[in-house]
Amino acid sequence: MTSLLTHFEIYGDDPAKLAQFYVGLFGWQIEKAPGVDYWRIQTEPKSGNGFGGGLTYRPADGPSAWLPYVTVVAVDEALAQAQRTGARIVRPKTAVPRTGWYAVLADPEGNCFGIWQADRTAFPPLEPD
């Protein structure tokens, strides 16, 4: 499974304040996405060629580090292969509505990383009534 490192996330207890920190430190463009608690990061706002990322609230049991994401062809296949080779699923396959699917894994030494599959039809399953 050879894929490109394509995205990163930064977690914090006060993402808006943390966004100001990174804007001041690196000059990144950080904007809150409409309707969700997620801030989009563009690391090279002038050229648009920078590495993209996001900033959001830290999950209750989430990492205290930046989380890199690797794009894969299919999240389901990548999850199966990762488990066969010793990875642990930290966050199961989850939809980002009309954008894609992601999951978070830990390698055999406990290092966390995310996998990402773009899919404009992605949508969380409907909850039964």
Disulfide bonds with the S-S distance in Angstrom:
none
